[in-house]
Amino acid sequence: MRWGSLLSLGGAALLLQGQLQHVLADIPIEVTSKDSLKEAGKTITGPMWEYYLANQTEGIPGKLTDTWYVAGAMFMTMIQFWHVSGYNEHNSVVSHDLMFQAGRNYDYFDSNYSQWLGNDDQMFWGLATITASETGFPEVSNKPTWTSLARAVFNMQANRWDERACDGGITWQIHPWQAGYTLRNSISNGGLFQLAARLGRFTNNQTYFDWAEKIWDWAAASPLIDTNTWFVADSTSGSNDCVDADRMQWSYNYGTFIAGAAYMYNATKDVKWRNRTEGLVDHVFKHFFPTKYTTAIGPGTIFSDVACEPLQTCDRNMLNFKGWSSMWLAMAAIMVPELREKITPKLQGSALAIGRSCDGSSEGKSNLCGSRWYQETWDGIQGLEVQQAALGGITANLMLLTDVVAKTIDTNPGAKEQFLDTYNDDTPDALPHITTGDRVGSWILTVLWGSGIVAAGWWLVKQQ
């Protein structure tokens, strides 16, 4: 993921200053009605899909102009929306494009992009594929299972665990020549933590749980997570051995750790994970739901990434954050039922705010949503990212109403892990299923490189 100014994605993240703006009727939303939320989600999806189709790089499925991970995150959101709404109009394209971007090695590290990718970029594709497994999204014939693709991402990223500085962690960028290579940021490490926790719960493979524990313990010992205040920093630098941190506050840094901790609690029933989830959730409510923003639900019930929204300085990445975080909060409410009562009003109020702010119209598109949900009407920002964020907010409320617990290998046996040897098998048309012994007793091949990196073997969850 590369930070930048407000880049245009066919109008994405574009503040239409000086251009004619039209305001239409808002989207009526009843937060306790599945039908109302489903219709709202479909309405929001319309222009988002138009942006997607219009802005693929030279027609490459799943590759958007000037970004790669955003489409993967959009697929994650759309799969979750399909699961709770039944809306399947775009499923065939989502399935095709999600598999297409896995690349010839099925690891979301294709040579076309691998020279400039960050760990967070690849991670979002891993989260999209584990979401597909958990929701029972249809598998693609003669291709690896979605779980296998999520596992491939996990294995590659765990292989990058770097103890040359900071006693561990993975760096934001993958290659030494990339700006930001020395940084260990929350979304990369928290994303891997979340992926490990969800893979662990789905497969019941202890290897993933062990890694989730390891990542959390490292993050909590570093400046990234303060377990006394539940403050989550954005990043810390290996250049000074991670003695301090960039304390910018972004909702998705909290959201990814919340989701991972909630999954760990659901899988292990260890109270420490419930306490960790609740501590992070409470901090999110204090910081990202300002009391001055009010809905019929009450004060402090509108989600806002306050570091950039008031001055409209959010770049195309930041515009997405609260949409993903809304869904991760809903996951927490489902995985940790004790938190449902405090999470639900925040998401309901945000849905009401989304409904009134998605009344924009420009360039033939209607129901454009903008970034500042707390405004009474559209704020003039348009694009795939803000539509995706709004869809995430609506989807989160549908998740609470449907209350469908994420599937596991027991309830979705067709999504079993499969062995992928990405070096020797470029086209694994028929892949053997992982054996029970492999799932339960998988071993980690640990390699101590001469450079000092302690890294897990290339295929950490290995077939025996």
Buried (B, 14 or more C-beta within 10 A) or exposed (E): BBEEEBBEBBBBBBBBEEEEBEEBEBBEBBBEBBEBBBBBBBBBBEBBBBBBEEBBBEEBBBBBBBBBBBBBBBBBBBBBBBBBBEBEEBBEBBBEBBBBBBBEBBBBBBEEBBEEBBBBBBBBBBBBBBBBBBBBBEBBEEBBBBBBBBBBBBBBBBBBBBBEBBEBBBBBBBEEEBEBBBBBBBBBBBBBBBBBBBBBBBBBBEBBBBBBBBBBEBBEBBBBBBBEEBBBBBBBBBEEEBEEBBEEBBBBBBBBBBBBBBBBBBBBEEEEBBBBBBBBBEBBBEBBBBEEBBBEBEEBBBBBBBBBBEEBEBBBBBBBBBBBBBBBBBBBBBBBEEBBEEBBBBBBBBBBBBBBBBBBBBEEBBBBBBBBBBBEBBBBBBBBBBBBBBBBBBBBBBBBBBEBEBBBBEEBEEBBBBBBBBEEEEEBEEBEBBBEEBBEEBEBEEEEEEEEBBBBBBBBBBBE
